[in-house]
Amino acid sequence: MADGNHGHLPHVLVLHPPEYFSLYQSQYSHKFHFLNAWESPLPLDQFLSTHARNVQALLSCGYFAINADILCLLPSLRLVVTPTTGLNHIDLSECRRRGVAVANTGGVASVDVADMAVGLFIDVLRKISAANRYVRQWQRSYPFGSKLKGKRIGIVGLGRIGQEVAKRLEAFGCSISYNSRKQKPSFSYPFYSNVVKLAANSDVLVICCGLNDETHHLINKEVLLALGKEGVVINVGRGAIIDEKEMVQCLVHGDIGGAGLDVFENEPNVPKELFALDNVVLSPHRAPYTSESIMNTRELAVGNLEAFFSDKPLLSQVVDD
């Protein structure tokens, strides 16, 4: 895009294209001038310096870190919009220090992520994916699955997604306990401040929390061993919340009973040991993505940009707890 054709439009910097960015460009290029850094032949620092004075808003994605080094090159920046729920790619404290507001998707995809968590839970326990592979050959006896009703579910992170997971699994007759940053008095579920104790009292751990310094490798070998040989771990949070190397070893050696994983520590790289295990179900980080949620997420991101450039309150601003 030439600046001359879009000089009257608000500038929105895009360092790396979010998924389905072509939809943003095709539907909203009449409202915003997207400055696509990855298309420029200039080194990134030169590109940012060239546009620093005009850039007040940035459309982010989960694959590019918005850190102090980037922010210092954008002195006029006042808003970061990310079409994700997770915020681990954004230095929130540095944004706060510089007066840069951050807006994410809020709870737009919470029900979709919860649905995926429950889907992985059912698949691992009832061995649906493994059964599908078996039917194509039908040459050996097939192992039994496990009953869903009565399972003790430990939810790590009882935020929007965790609450939706709890609601769904209660309907299956499961009992719910949880670990979270703080106990939530509005819920009667048993609260465990120690995730090891939660694991020791659970048949299934469902990881729904965000990734930060406190939750990095929160699910370590001690937690996994406390979960036990019949225990299952489901992760729809972020890959690095689990110590992936330790989890792989626990699965290979039978120290835990199975795993349903939508996220991985070093995406798109997935440990090859997992591919051969029938008690493991894998998904390519697609829990938030449905045709409906993609549309809603895009509309919310654009709504936040429109609100910002119209000097109106943001629709989904991230605030401190």
VEXTI-565602 format. One record per residue: x negated, y, z of N, C-alpha, C in turn. Coordinates in pm, whole numbers. Layout:
# residues N
> X,Y,Z,X,Y,Z,X,Y,Z
...
This chain:
# residues 321
> -84,-120,0,0,0,0,-88,125,0
> -55,219,-77,-130,344,-81,-71,439,20
> -157,507,93,-111,601,194,-21,708,134
> -47,745,8,30,852,-53,177,819,-66
> 209,691,-81,348,650,-98,421,632,34
> 345,629,144,406,597,272,366,696,381
> 316,811,341,267,907,439,373,956,535
> 500,952,492,608,1003,576,658,899,674
> 613,775,660,661,668,747,570,652,869
> 626,609,983,542,580,1100,444,467,1069
> 320,483,1115,218,383,1090,223,275,1198
> 221,150,1155,215,36,1247,95,-49,1208
> 0,-61,1299,-120,-138,1274,-93,-287,1295
> -141,-368,1202,-132,-514,1215,-272,-570,1195
> -332,-622,1304,-469,-672,1296,-475,-809,1231
> -376,-891,1262,-367,-1025,1207,-219,-1054,1190
> -180,-1110,1077,-35,-1124,1053,32,-1221,1148
> 138,-1178,1216,218,-1274,1292,282,-1373,1195
> 327,-1485,1249,397,-1581,1163,519,-1513,1100
> 540,-1547,975,654,-1493,899,644,-1341,882
> 520,-1289,877,502,-1144,862,557,-1095,729
> 559,-1182,629,613,-1140,499,757,-1090,511
> 831,-1145,609,968,-1100,630,972,-958,685
> 874,-924,770,865,-787,820,842,-692,702
> 747,-727,617,711,-639,507,825,-625,407
> 890,-736,376,995,-729,274,1119,-655,323
> 1147,-663,454,1271,-606,505,1255,-470,573
> 1132,-437,613,1116,-315,691,1009,-220,639
> 958,-244,518,856,-155,464,913,-18,430
> 1045,-6,426,1105,127,405,1113,207,535
> 1086,139,648,1090,207,778,953,235,836
> 857,146,804,724,158,862,618,138,753
> 507,205,772,390,180,689,300,85,766
> 299,-42,725,217,-142,791,73,-130,742
> -18,-108,835,-161,-102,805,-219,-240,832
> -240,-316,726,-281,-456,739,-432,-466,739
> -489,-478,859,-634,-474,872,-701,-590,798
> -638,-707,796,-702,-825,737,-713,-814,585
> -640,-721,525,-647,-704,380,-756,-606,337
> -812,-536,433,-911,-433,400,-1050,-494,382
> -1127,-443,284,-1266,-489,269,-1359,-432,376
> -1310,-332,449,-1393,-269,553,-1406,-360,674
> -1521,-355,743,-1530,-421,873,-1422,-366,966
> -1378,-447,1060,-1264,-409,1141,-1287,-278,1215
> -1406,-259,1272,-1430,-136,1349,-1421,-13,1260
> -1468,-24,1135,-1458,88,1043,-1313,114,1002
> -1240,6,980,-1099,20,944,-1023,89,1056
> -1047,47,1179,-977,108,1291,-1018,254,1310
> -1145,283,1293,-1191,422,1306,-1126,512,1200
> -1108,457,1080,-1047,533,972,-903,572,1005
> -832,482,1072,-689,504,1098,-659,539,1243
> -763,554,1324,-743,569,1469,-650,685,1504
> -662,795,1433,-585,914,1468,-436,896,1440
> -402,811,1342,-263,797,1300,-189,681,1365
> -263,594,1433,-201,471,1484,-155,489,1628
> -24,486,1646,34,490,1780,96,357,1821
> 122,271,1722,188,144,1751,114,30,1681
> 110,-84,1747,41,-201,1696,134,-321,1708
> 148,-395,1597,224,-520,1597,124,-633,1611
> 132,-704,1723,32,-804,1758,81,-944,1724
> -7,-1042,1747,31,-1182,1739,-54,-1258,1838
> -27,-1384,1857,-96,-1460,1960,-236,-1505,1922
> -281,-1476,1800,-409,-1528,1754,-520,-1423,1756
> -489,-1302,1799,-589,-1195,1796,-585,-1123,1930
> -698,-1119,1998,-703,-1059,2131,-696,-907,2124
> -606,-850,2201,-599,-705,2216,-668,-672,2347
> -798,-647,2337,-880,-628,2455,-936,-486,2460
> -1022,-462,2557,-1077,-327,2576,-1156,-280,2454
> -1226,-372,2387,-1304,-334,2270,-1214,-281,2157
> -1099,-344,2139,-1005,-298,2038,-938,-169,2081
> -895,-165,2206,-821,-48,2255,-906,79,2253
> -1034,66,2279,-1119,186,2283,-1136,247,2144
> -1110,167,2039,-1118,218,1902,-988,284,1857
> -887,279,1943,-755,331,1907,-707,429,2014
> -767,546,2022,-735,639,2129,-593,694,2127
> -526,688,2010,-390,740,2000,-284,633,2026
> -327,509,2044,-232,398,2059,-148,416,2185
> -18,395,2171,75,408,2284,167,287,2300
> 165,194,2203,255,80,2211,194,-42,2143
> 203,-157,2212,172,-287,2153,300,-370,2156
> 344,-414,2039,461,-502,2029,412,-639,1986
> 450,-742,2061,412,-878,2025,538,-963,2009
> 552,-1032,1896,669,-1118,1874,650,-1255,1940
> 596,-1254,2062,574,-1375,2139,624,-1352,2281
> 646,-1463,2352,676,-1453,2495,547,-1440,2574
> 448,-1522,2537,318,-1520,2606,243,-1391,2584
> 168,-1354,2687,94,-1227,2683,-55,-1246,2708
> -102,-1370,2706,-241,-1396,2743,-341,-1340,2642
> -294,-1301,2523,-384,-1242,2423,-397,-1091,2438
> -325,-1034,2535,-326,-888,2555,-384,-856,2692
> -479,-765,2696,-537,-720,2823,-439,-620,2885
> -350,-672,2968,-243,-587,3023,-297,-480,3116
> -400,-512,3195,-454,-412,3288,-519,-297,3212
> -586,-328,3101,-649,-222,3021,-542,-138,2952
> -436,-203,2903,-325,-128,2844,-263,-35,2948
> -244,-86,3067,-186,-6,3175,-276,114,3205
> -405,89,3211,-500,197,3242,-498,306,3137
> -476,267,3013,-477,363,2902,-339,420,2871
> -239,378,2946,-103,428,2921,-40,371,2796
> -77,248,2761,-22,181,2644,88,87,2689
> 209,109,2643,321,21,2677,311,-109,2598
> 362,-217,2655,363,-348,2590,506,-400,2589
> 549,-450,2473,683,-509,2460,669,-646,2396
> 735,-746,2457,732,-881,2401,873,-925,2365
> 894,-1056,2350,1025,-1104,2308,1121,-1123,2425
> 1074,-1100,2547,1161,-1120,2662,1212,-1262,2664
> 1342,-1278,2676,1400,-1412,2684,1463,-1461,2556
> 1428,-1401,2443,1494,-1434,2316,1484,-1583,2284
> 1366,-1643,2308,1347,-1783,2268,1348,-1879,2387
> 1389,-1831,2504,1382,-1917,2624,1462,-2045,2608
> 1583,-2034,2553,1666,-2154,2539,1606,-2251,2438
> 1541,-2199,2335,1480,-2285,2235,1361,-2360,2293
> 1280,-2291,2374,1166,-2356,2438,1215,-2461,2537
> 1320,-2427,2611,1377,-2523,2706,1429,-2647,2633
> 1495,-2625,2520,1544,-2738,2441,1430,-2830,2399
> 1319,-2770,2356,1204,-2850,2316,1147,-2927,2434
> 1139,-2864,2550,1088,-2932,2669,1172,-3055,2700
> 1304,-3038,2693,1394,-3151,2720,1381,-3256,2611
> 1365,-3212,2487,1345,-3307,2377,1220,-3391,2396
> 1111,-3327,2435,986,-3400,2461,1003,-3496,2578
> 1073,-3450,2682,1101,-3533,2800,1176,-3660,2760
> 1282,-3644,2683,1360,-3760,2640,1278,-3850,2549
> 1204,-3791,2458,1124,-3868,2362,1021,-3953,2433
> 948,-3894,2528,844,-3969,2598,905,-4082,2682
> 1010,-4049,2758,1067,-4150,2847,1139,-4261,2770
> 1211,-4227,2664,1285,-4327,2588,1208,-4377,2465
> 1087,-4328,2447,995,-4377,2343,1055,-4366,2202
> 1117,-4254,2174,1187,-4239,2046,1091,-4233,1929
> 987,-4151,1939,890,-4142,1829,818,-4274,1809
> 781,-4338,1919,716,-4469,1909,811,-4571,1847
> 940,-4563,1883,1039,-4655,1826,1053,-4634,1676
> 1049,-4510,1634,1056,-4480,1491,941,-4545,1416
> 821,-4537,1474,706,-4601,1410,722,-4754,1410
> 775,-4807,1518,792,-4952,1530,890,-5006,1426
> 1001,-4936,1408,1104,-4985,1316,1050,-4999,1174
> 954,-4919,1139,897,-4923,1004,813,-5050,980
> 776,-5118,1089,699,-5242,1077,773,-5360,1138
> 828,-5341,1256,911,-5442,1325,839,-5576,1332
> 717,-5573,1383,636,-5694,1386,599,-5739,1526
> 640,-5666,1626,600,-5702,1763,712,-5662,1858
> 705,-5716,1977,806,-5680,2076,789,-5533,2114
> 900,-5472,2144,899,-5328,2171,918,-5302,2320
> 835,-5218,2383,845,-5195,2528,969,-5115,2565
> 1018,-5139,2685,1134,-5066,2732,1098,-4920,2763
> 1197,-4834,2749,1182,-4696,2794,1223,-4684,2940
> 1242,-4561,2984,1272,-4533,3124,1401,-4451,3135
> 1480,-4479,3238,1604,-4408,3262,1575,-4261,3294
> 1659,-4170,3242,1644,-4027,3269,1707,-3990,3404
> 1826,-4046,3430,1898,-4012,3553,1815,-4049,3676
> 1812,-3957,3770,1741,-3982,3895,1595,-3941,3893
> 1544,-3903,3779,1403,-3863,3774,1382,-3734,3853
> 1270,-3730,3923,1231,-3611,4000,1148,-3520,3909
> 1200,-3403,3882,1137,-3310,3788,1069,-3198,3867
> 940,-3180,3843,866,-3068,3901,841,-2964,3793
> 902,-2848,3808,887,-2741,3709,780,-2643,3757
> 680,-2622,3675,573,-2527,3707,605,-2397,3634
> 657,-2300,3708,699,-2173,3650,849,-2166,3634
> 919,-2115,3736,1064,-2109,3730,1108,-1970,3684
> 1057,-1930,3567,1103,-1807,3503,1222,-1837,3414
> 1239,-1756,3309,1354,-1776,3220,1355,-1917,3161
> 1239,-1961,3111,1233,-2092,3046,1251,-2202,3150
> 1182,-2192,3262,1193,-2293,3365,1336,-2309,3417
> 1406,-2197,3429,1545,-2203,3474,1634,-2273,3372
> 1609,-2248,3244,1687,-2314,3140,1657,-2465,3137
> 1532,-2501,3160,1496,-2643,3168,1569,-2709,3285
> 1566,-2643,3401,1632,-2698,3520,1781,-2720,3494
> 1845,-2622,3432,1988,-2632,3403,2018,-2754,3317
> 1936,-2777,3216,1958,-2889,3125,1932,-3023,3194
> 1825,-3031,3271,1790,-3160,3330,1878,-3195,3448
> 1934,-3095,3515,2033,-3125,3618,2153,-3197,3557
> 2187,-3158,3434,2300,-3223,3367,2273,-3370,3336
> 2146,-3408,3331,2109,-3548,3312,2104,-3625,3444
> 2132,-3557,3554,2127,-3623,3684,1989,-3627,3745
> 1901,-3539,3700,1766,-3529,3756,1767,-3436,3877
> 1672,-3456,3968,1655,-3364,4081,1539,-3269,4049
> 1554,-3144,4088,1461,-3038,4049,1385,-2986,4170
> 1253,-2973,4155,1168,-2899,4247,1083,-2805,4163
> 1016,-2710,4226,938,-2617,4144,822,-2555,4219
> 728,-2508,4139,617,-2424,4185,623,-2296,4103
> 604,-2183,4169,604,-2055,4099,518,-1959,4179
> 493,-1842,4122,412,-1744,4195,476,-1710,4329
> 607,-1702,4329,681,-1670,4451,801,-1762,4461
> 843,-1790,4583,966,-1864,4601,1083,-1776,4559
> 1182,-1841,4498,1297,-1767,4446,1418,-1799,4533
> 1454,-1708,4625,1563,-1736,4720,1697,-1763,4655
> 1716,-1718,4531,1844,-1739,4465,1863,-1883,4416
> 1758,-1966,4426,1767,-2106,4385,1747,-2196,4506
> 1826,-2302,4512,1819,-2394,4625,1720,-2508,4603
> 1657,-2513,4487,1561,-2620,4460,1446,-2615,4560
> 1394,-2730,4602,1275,-2730,4688,1157,-2659,4620
> 1088,-2576,4698,976,-2498,4647,846,-2553,4704
> 746,-2570,4617,613,-2614,4658,513,-2505,4621
> 447,-2449,4718,345,-2349,4688,218,-2414,4634
> 204,-2544,4658,86,-2620,4613,128,-2714,4501
> 68,-2696,4384,110,-2774,4268,71,-2921,4281
> -33,-2952,4360,-70,-3092,4383,42,-3163,4458
> 97,-3097,4560,207,-3155,4636,333,-3168,4550
> 354,-3071,4461,467,-3081,4369,451,-3205,4282
> 330,-3226,4228,305,-3341,4142,325,-3472,4218
> 280,-3476,4343,291,-3598,4422,437,-3635,4451
> 526,-3536,4441,667,-3559,4468,752,-3550,4341
> 689,-3572,4226,759,-3563,4098,729,-3685,4012
> 825,-3720,3929,803,-3820,3825,758,-3754,3695
> 802,-3630,3676,770,-3556,3553,736,-3413,3591
> 623,-3363,3542,588,-3222,3556,619,-3153,3423
> 694,-3042,3429,724,-2964,3310,658,-2828,3325
> 563,-2798,3236,485,-2675,3245,553,-2566,3164
> 602,-2463,3235,676,-2354,3171,614,-2217,3201
> 507,-2211,3276,451,-2082,3317,366,-2021,3207
> 331,-1894,3225,242,-1827,3132,97,-1856,3165
> 10,-1826,3072,-134,-1847,3091,-200,-1718,3137
> -270,-1726,3248,-351,-1614,3298,-467,-1672,3377
> -544,-1587,3441,-661,-1636,3515,-621,-1734,3625
> -508,-1712,3686,-464,-1799,3796,-415,-1934,3747
> -357,-1940,3627,-298,-2065,3579,-388,-2141,3483
> -503,-2085,3447,-596,-2156,3359,-643,-2284,3428
> -622,-2398,3363,-656,-2530,3419,-591,-2553,3555
> -474,-2494,3574,-398,-2519,3697,-367,-2667,3712
> -334,-2731,3600,-306,-2875,3600,-438,-2947,3572
> -508,-2978,3681,-641,-3038,3670,-634,-3187,3705
> -747,-3249,3719,-752,-3393,3746,-681,-3427,3876
> -699,-3346,3980,-635,-3373,4108,-483,-3373,4094
> -430,-3278,4019,-286,-3271,3998,-238,-3393,3920
> -310,-3428,3815,-270,-3541,3731,-273,-3672,3808
> -375,-3691,3890,-382,-3814,3970,-271,-3817,4074
> -234,-3700,4127,-122,-3694,4221,9,-3730,4152
> 21,-3696,4024,140,-3731,3947,155,-3882,3934
> 44,-3949,3915,43,-4095,3923,60,-4169,3792
> 43,-4301,3801,37,-4387,3683,167,-4391,3603
> 279,-4364,3668,406,-4362,3598,449,-4220,3561
> 371,-4122,3604,409,-3982,3586,388,-3933,3445
> 470,-3835,3408,467,-3777,3273,450,-3627,3285
> 370,-3569,3197,353,-3425,3193,406,-3372,3060
> 487,-3266,3069,542,-3199,2951,490,-3056,2952
> 436,-3011,2840,380,-2875,2835,440,-2796,2720
> 519,-2692,2755,569,-2596,2656,521,-2455,2692
> 419,-2448,2779,364,-2319,2820,251,-2278,2727
> 128,-2299,2773,9,-2277,2692,-86,-2392,2717
> -163,-2428,2615,-249,-2546,2624,-348,-2542,2737
> -407,-2425,2761,-515,-2415,2859,-466,-2417,3003
> -335,-2424,3025,-285,-2441,3161,-323,-2580,3213
> -335,-2675,3121,-381,-2809,3155,-529,-2821,3119
> -606,-2886,3205,-743,-2921,3170,-733,-3036,3071
> -741,-3003,2944,-709,-3098,2838,-802,-3219,2839
> -929,-3198,2862,-1023,-3311,2864,-987,-3410,2973
> -953,-3358,3090,-914,-3447,3201,-782,-3517,3170
> -689,-3447,3109,-561,-3508,3075,-581,-3623,2976
> -666,-3600,2875,-692,-3705,2777,-749,-3829,2845
> -844,-3808,2933,-905,-3922,3005,-802,-3994,3090
> -716,-3919,3157,-611,-3980,3240,-516,-4062,3155
> -483,-4014,3037,-394,-4087,2947,-461,-4213,2893
> -585,-4199,2849,-657,-4312,2792,-678,-4423,2894
> -705,-4385,3020,-733,-4484,3124,-609,-4526,3202
> -492,-4475,3164,-369,-4516,3230,-347,-4455,3366
> -412,-4342,3394,-394,-4277,3524,-264,-4198,3531
> -207,-4162,3417,-72,-4105,3411,6,-4182,3304
> 137,-4170,3308,219,-4256,3223,248,-4204,3084
> 233,-4073,3061,261,-4021,2929,258,-3869,2926
> 274,-3814,2806,271,-3668,2790,352,-3628,2668
> 419,-3514,2679,486,-3450,2566,429,-3311,2553
> 362,-3282,2444,281,-3160,2432,320,-3079,2309
> 361,-2956,2332,386,-2864,2221,270,-2767,2203
> 178,-2764,2298,68,-2668,2297,-62,-2739,2333
> -174,-2681,2287,-303,-2744,2305,-407,-2638,2339
> -516,-2683,2399,-612,-2587,2453,-688,-2513,2344
> -717,-2580,2233,-796,-2516,2127,-726,-2533,1993
> -604,-2480,1986,-527,-2492,1861,-600,-2425,1745
> -596,-2488,1627,-517,-2605,1589,-587,-2739,1612
> -695,-2740,1689,-767,-2865,1712,-699,-2945,1824
> -665,-3068,1794,-598,-3157,1888,-689,-3277,1913
> -710,-3316,2039,-796,-3432,2066,-747,-3556,1992
> -836,-3617,1915,-797,-3730,1830,-755,-3851,1912
> -802,-3858,2037,-763,-3972,2121,-611,-3980,2140
> -545,-3864,2132,-401,-3861,2156,-322,-3926,2043
> -379,-3928,1923,-304,-3977,1807,-270,-4124,1817
> -351,-4201,1887,-332,-4346,1892,-243,-4390,2007
> -196,-4297,2089,-123,-4333,2211,27,-4326,2188
> 97,-4437,2207,242,-4441,2190,317,-4368,2300
> 248,-4343,2412,314,-4273,2524,291,-4122,2520
> 246,-4074,2406,222,-3930,2387,302,-3881,2266
> 374,-3771,2285,450,-3709,2177,393,-3569,2154
> 362,-3537,2029,295,-3412,1995,383,-3326,1905
> 375,-3195,1926,447,-3098,1843,355,-2979,1819
> 355,-2922,1698,258,-2818,1660,295,-2677,1706
> 311,-2657,1836,343,-2526,1895,463,-2464,1824
> 573,-2537,1827,693,-2491,1759,812,-2474,1853
> 788,-2484,1984,900,-2475,2078,983,-2347,2062
> 922,-2230,2043,1005,-2107,2034,1073,-2088,1900
> 1036,-2167,1799,1074,-2134,1663,1194,-2213,1613
> 1304,-2143,1599,1419,-2193,1525,1455,-2084,1424
> 1536,-2117,1327,1572,-2014,1229,1641,-1897,1298
> 1719,-1927,1404,1789,-1820,1475,1692,-1736,1558
> 1600,-1803,1628,1509,-1728,1716,1412,-1642,1636
> 1371,-1692,1518,1282,-1614,1433,1349,-1482,1394
> 1475,-1490,1355,1549,-1370,1317,1565,-1277,1437
> 1602,-1332,1553,1623,-1250,1672,1494,-1185,1721
> 1385,-1261,1713,1255,-1209,1755,1212,-1093,1665
> 1230,-1111,1536,1194,-1005,1440,1277,-880,1464
> 1406,-900,1487,1493,-784,1511,1456,-712,1639
> 1416,-788,1742,1377,-725,1868,1246,-648,1852
> 1150,-707,1781,1022,-638,1759,1045,-507,1683
> 1125,-514,1579,1154,-393,1501,1234,-294,1585
> 1327,-344,1665,1403,-256,1754,1315,-182,1852
> 1212,-247,1903,1118,-181,1993,1038,-74,1920
> 997,-103,1797,925,-2,1718,1014,118,1688
> 1138,90,1649,1231,200,1620,1257,284,1745
> 1274,218,1859,1298,291,1984,1178,379,2017
> 1058,325,2001,937,402,2031,927,526,1944
> 943,509,1813,926,623,1722,1044,720,1730
> 1152,679,1796,1267,769,1818,1266,827,1959
> 1159,798,2033,1145,847,2170,1260,798,2259
> 1296,671,2242,1401,608,2324,1338,496,2408
> 1407,452,2513,1352,343,2595,1333,216,2513
> 1223,144,2542,1198,18,2474,1301,-86,2515
> 1325,-180,2426,1427,-283,2451,1377,-393,2541
> 1247,-420,2539,1193,-534,2616,1052,-503,2666
> 1037,-393,2736,905,-355,2785,860,-448,2898
> 733,-486,2892,675,-568,2998,644,-477,3115
> 692,-515,3234,669,-436,3353,599,-523,3456
> 530,-458,3549,462,-529,3657,564,-590,3751
> 531,-708,3804,617,-768,3903,615,-687,4033
